[in-house]
Amino acid sequence: MATMLEGRRQTQPRSSPSGRETSLRSSGFGMKLEAVTPFLGKYRPFVGRCCQTCTPKSWESLFHRSITDLGFCSVILVKEENTRFRGWLVRRLCYFLWSLEQHIPPCQDAPQKIVESTGVQNLLSGRVPGGAGEGQAPDLVKKEVQRILGHIQASPRPFLVRLFSWALLRFLNCLFLNVQLHKGQMKMVQKAAQAGSPLVLLSTHKTLLDGILLPFMLLSQGLGVLRVAWDSRACSPALRVLLRKLGGLFLPPEANLSLDSSEGLLARAVVQAVIEQLLVSGQPLLIFLEEPPESPGPRLSALGQAWLGFVVQAVQVGIVPDALLVPVAVTYDLVPDALCDIYNASAPLGLRTGALAVLRSLWSHWGCSHRICSRVHLAQPFSLQEYIVSARSCWGGRQTLEQLLQPIVLGQCTAVPDTEKEQEWTPITGPLLALKEEDQLLVRRLSCHVLSASVGSAAVMSTAIMATLLLFKHQKLLGEFSWLTEEILLRGFDVGFSGQLRSLLKHSLSLLRAHVALLRIRQGDLLVVLRPGPGLTQLARLSAELLPVFLSEAVGACAVRGLLAGRVPPQGPWELQGILLLSQNELYRQILLLMHLLPQDVLLLKPCQSSYCYCQEVLDRLIQCGLLVAEETPGSRSACDTGRQRLSRKLLWKPSGDFTDSDSDDFEEAEGRYFRLSQQSHCPDFFLFLCRLLSPLLKAFAQAAAFLHQGQLPDTESGYTEQLFQFLQATAQEEGIFECADPKLAISAIWTFRDLGVLQQMPSPAGPRLHLSPTFASRENQQKLEQFIRQFICS
């Protein structure tokens, strides 16, 4: 720790007129004790514990405390020691020998068992509507079942799996410096798999490489061939054939047909039978609950929820007694550009396009001294059956954003309703519509719960920290990088890097070299200058990976800014702001207002956590980080003064069983608590840093509100999104704020305004079109909306 502080004192900032330059002094780099202590593994937190509220039994039984000391391994590091043979030739063929020695269990995909399943047999016998008894010959229905089954899956070919694993291992070693995996987490998942319940991995989705990297990792760890649920719309027919032979699953297009369609009914029955057969055979299944980052849709995947719905239904009907769900997160230093560009192609991804993307990735990183690092995180497994039983007790009434927030925005009322927000951006697919309404709600909330756990357990990479510092701090990199890493670890999140501070900075800056300019002004001094332009949007996306770490504090800081907006000037001195007293009720109200405004995709609150519990968590975080200090109101007794306390009648003992007028519900004293901003030296900078983490989203929302009177409505959703995005780009060129010029932020603003009642979607002969609601047709109400949003922005 003393070494880090010494290095921080040796780092001298150099200011610039634009505020976009950062000085990095190299003095002290030659010290032998420069390795930062928390990076060495001793203080790494073990992240990814399952929810103690929804799955208390899994929280206790499926976690082993001894696994925290097992350390990390690189799954792509294959040497001579990883084979049974030794010698000169083995060292040159170790990849090939390693792929031959991987254990691939025999495939248990029995098409005959799927045809004989209960759901398919009911259709063949005509016992359900749409079956063979309604004018369709059983032989024709059976042929249709075989056709649908061929579209869904194929028997994995062991030779093809080994050949692909060998080629993938060579590709990953050329592209990645390492792919880290916590051996303790892998041991935890392996022990859970030995219990007998099938494993269902629910993952985030950073890039197409996730669906290839995760099966490779589990195969190398002895868990067999992982079956991956792919999106058939994103793959060409030739690529679907290859992926099916490698263990891929594809949802047939007929499954999304209406409920009264016989083709849709048959397709859903076959898919359900396939999932049941996979779970019974014990084969692990991978489902992506998150859409790819380049997709224009919502964060939560509709296709992933559809696959998860089949798993939930199989457990509910008793095909398998239980299934273990494993949240998974994959993080990268930087996703290769070639792998990102294939998402933007209008045509489905084919074999030729994928091969060209691989070659482009290898060519761009060929000879580069700083390759990409990756980290795979496996969270604690939990029982699906336990979640189904306990989660229903957490359901309560909800209201739309228009009911909750619109009266407050327009100044018609001041009280925030005591209810949760209902915001569902993911469309319900055909497989989910086939479930009961209660089961649909169960699948949606389970998806939100698991996605929140996956994002919360993802490791923070060095490029995300560097991008955040370059955008929002503009100060000394050496000391701030070390400080921010300590703050991440102290908040219970993990980082995906280790080593010397100088090497980490050089590695991060080399990966971000397209967005920064490195200027050596004299010996020992290095000036880092951000390149103005759209490249700042990419840095903002990288910095967004740090938002889950500081989200509670950022929401609290922006809420405090909104509370002070009408009392002191926005650019007023910190000492003047610290004079004002902030009541707990006012803080709660501001936090609730901001929580309702922020999209659910950003907050990712667990369904079992109420808004008021989150408000208390935000307030506690602000107190713990030192931004707020409890203040005794004048004339009140000190909180620690117990000398003259007397028992009131409310505290007298009552007869046994009399639970009326419970004293634990008397919160008058708590409601009278007051706080003021701390006057410590580091608080102004930290407060500004927290507010800036949410500023790209909030500024995009404010600019979308200002654009209401300029936009051409009515228009389609895609057309109005393009209008708003062009406006954000034009504003960015004028003001130099390119962090907001992001199409995903434009879509998020439009969807939020639609939920808020600002925009209305009306049917038309050409399709649904967006209209400006009569309430916000007046310029006055539009300005009220913009002012409501801007109160949370700290410039």
C-alpha angles and dihedrals in degrees: 000000000000090000091054092049091049091051090049092054090050092056110094121195122224116203127217133193093246095048089226099105128095127194120216116192116201096202111125094025092117095062114121095219095055096116108112112239100223090054093063095074100253095105100030110131119230103238131188104060111163122246112287091200098054100028110025094154093052090045089060105032104037095051124082116198095205094065094076091080098053095092131204137307134191110237093203094053101102118167139164089278090064091067132063092241135073134200148081095292093046091058089060095043099038093116092053094045091047091055091050092053096052112115111239111183117221114272114256097190100132111184090193091058090051091052089049094051118120097248095049093044091053088057093046093050094044095239091133130047113274095029132120092283092072099072098297122117114236091232092056091049090049091053089049089052090053091050093050091046090053089053092051103047149344133205109274112247110227093206092050091046091053093046092048091047090053092050092044092051091055091046094050092049090053094048104034133054089206142336104218124208127180106238091207092057091049090049090052092052092046091053090049090052090053090060089076103246117118119253122237113188115204111195144183116241119229099154143344087267090073092073090054100037097052096053089047091052095049092046091053090050094053101254095121131233112342115219109222123203104221131188107251092201091063096052132068119234092257092051091047090055091053095045093048090055088051092053103276125150125208129193110231116238091238091066090074094055121113122286094251093054115107091208092054092046092052094045093051091049091052093048090049090051091050092052091047091051091049093050093047092050090050097236113155116245128206121207125179109222093181129067117236112273094246095053115107094220132088123299096246111074118235090201092051091052089050092055091044089052090060090052093049091049092050091054094044095053091047101247086135122012093228146346128212115229117208119193110217132194128187120193131185134195088229129345110233112255093232091058090050095049094060089067090058094056113109093215122069116268112268136189092261094048092047092049091050090050090052092049091048091051092051092046094049092050098037109122093004111141092208111058125181124277124211135191129202116201123194113193126208113291118238135192117263091202091054091049092050091053098044103033096067091067090063095060118111142156120300136190133206122257090249091059094045105041112017097076090050093048091052093046094244093127139002105206118095112223115248096240141093127263120253110210120158115172098163115091116234111245128213096265091055093046088058089063126080116270091250091053091048089056090047092054094046094050093043089053091051091047095051094042089052090051092048095049091044092053096046115116118243112237126216093248091058090054092046093048090050093051093047093050103038110020109037091187138103110332099201098058097032093052091054092044094049092049090053091050091052093051093045090056092058098258125123131227125224098222143060139181140071119349094232092053092048092052093048091048093050095045092048091055091047094045091118090063102037137050120219114211122185104208096178139341109305096010124100122183118205114203125184115231107235116231140057091330087081088067089062090050089051090053090051092048089052087071087069093053097086089059095056099023097115093048092043092052090048094048093050090047090053089049089053091049092052095041094091096040108048133022113272091241094041120136119272091239091059092050091050092060094067120091117228117203121218093238092054091049091050091051095050092047091051092050092052092045091054091048096050115082119253088238089066100041096040091190115186111248090234092060117084123216094245091052088052090050090056090047090052091049092048091051092052090052093046094051090050100245095116127044124195111244128203110229116232113270095014124118115256114261091237095045105109098153099098102027114135130195111255124207090259090065097049117114116266128205115281112275095021103127097162119120093016112207091214089070094059103106099161092114093046092049090055094061117123133196138190133196115272117248096213115135097245096048101085093053093043092047091052091047092054093048092050092056089070096033098095092057096041093045090050089052091049092049089048089055090050089050094058094090092046101045121101107240141213095050139135118274093250091047094050090045089056090049092052093045091053089050091051090050092049091049090048091054091052099043101026093236101133093158089084096048094093123126091216090058089050091053091046091052093050093049092047091050089049090054090046092055095247092114125034127202112220128183120246137171089261093048136276115330133192119244131184108250117243090241093062097036089097118084090227094062091044089055090048089055093049092047091049090055097042093055088075094050118096109198 
